[in-house]
Amino acid sequence: MASLPLLLMAKEPFIQPKFVGPRFDENTLPLSAAKDLVAYEELVVELAKHLYLTKNRDRQRVPKGFADGFHLHLEKVDPGSAKPLLALVMAGVLVNPLPDEFAEAKTLINEVIATAEGDKLPAAFPKDLYSYFNRIGRSLEAGERLEWTPDNADNPSALTPAKRKHLALAIGTTYEVEVDVVGRIFSLDTEKFEGQLRTGEDEKVSFEYDQPFLAELKKALGNNILYAHIQGVGVYDVNDRLKSIKEIEYLDIVPHYALVSAIDDLSKLKNGWLEGHGTAPRRLNLERLSEDLIEAFPLGIDYPAVVPTEEGNVSLEWIKPTARVELEVIFAANRLELYATDIVADTFVEESFDMADWEGAFGRITSLLG
């Protein structure tokens, strides 16, 4: 009786790139960055197949099981920013080692990334595989880089957002990057799972979505109050204009976005913001104010200007040609102070409301803005 071949498991280091940037200083790797490594593994396999067929022009396909023994595992993350060790885990028989094309693919990818902008890219790298750089390094933010040969000072193969864009555009007119955008939904196709939104810059952007996001998108459809906050994968042209969103990863419906974002901007203030004076509003107070206004802000009146006060409070201000209305939120006293001036009638109004009485305050403001 013939004996069965002995199955072996082997593990050896394949590559250890280095993620560099503030997010990686604690030697941890965000899960979003792990997607870059998954795309890298896929590129190695596809490039190895291409290299084999280039050498063996008489073949139409690679041998059966060509890539079965190639599996990259994240073994550990070493210190020095974040250095994930990708180990090659092989399962197979002793007489079937991994083809040389996999090591050759790794070297060629490094050469492509190391090519300076303006220099000729390696001819051995097929044009149709440059699309993988829409995914490899997509998690990188401004100021970050991904070094594929960090220990080689002469050829660091550093992938930056700018380099990734350059490689993705090597054969196309668009590139992909993670996107964070807010806009109004004005079109929704529930059969094709496509839609359109208008951003704050009044740009129309098409998007694709999955079934779990349908109910929330319907709420925002045609609603000037409800805005969609979308994070996902955006498609940009060579001029860095967002053309479409091909994948939604996160969706949040934000009521009164223009007002809430103006309040949130005040959280960036520091003590001394007013020429060395001025107390910065407390974040907890700003969050409470946003929550209150999401619930209480009435339809039919314009959004006010959101202005910090020297004491750390917030003033909501409506300025008209003949009138000025201010509602100051006094956080420590849980009080709303209303001041209004009518220039034509030469009248002045000063009233106070409990901070829980937004309905009363806005009712009065509505009558004053008339």
Secondary structure, DSSP 4 states (H G I P E B T S, - for coil): -PPPPPEEEEEEEEE--EEESGGGTTS---HHHHHHHHHHHHHHHHHHHHHHHHH-TT-SSPPTTTTTT--EEEEEEETTTBEEEEEEEEEEETT-PPPTHHHHHHHHHHHHHHSPTTSPPPTTS-GGGGGGGGTTTTTPPTT-EEESSTT-SS---EE-HHHHHHHHTTS-SEEEEEEEEEEEEEEEETTTTEEEEEETT--EEEEE--GGGHHHHHHHTT-SSEEEEEEEEEEEETT--EEEEEEEEEEEEEETHHHHHHHHHGGG--TTTBTTB-PPPPHHHHHHHHHHHHHHPPTTSPPPEEEE-TTS-EEEEEE-SSEEEEEEEETTTTEEEEEEEETTTTEEEEEEEETT-HHHHHHHHHHHH-
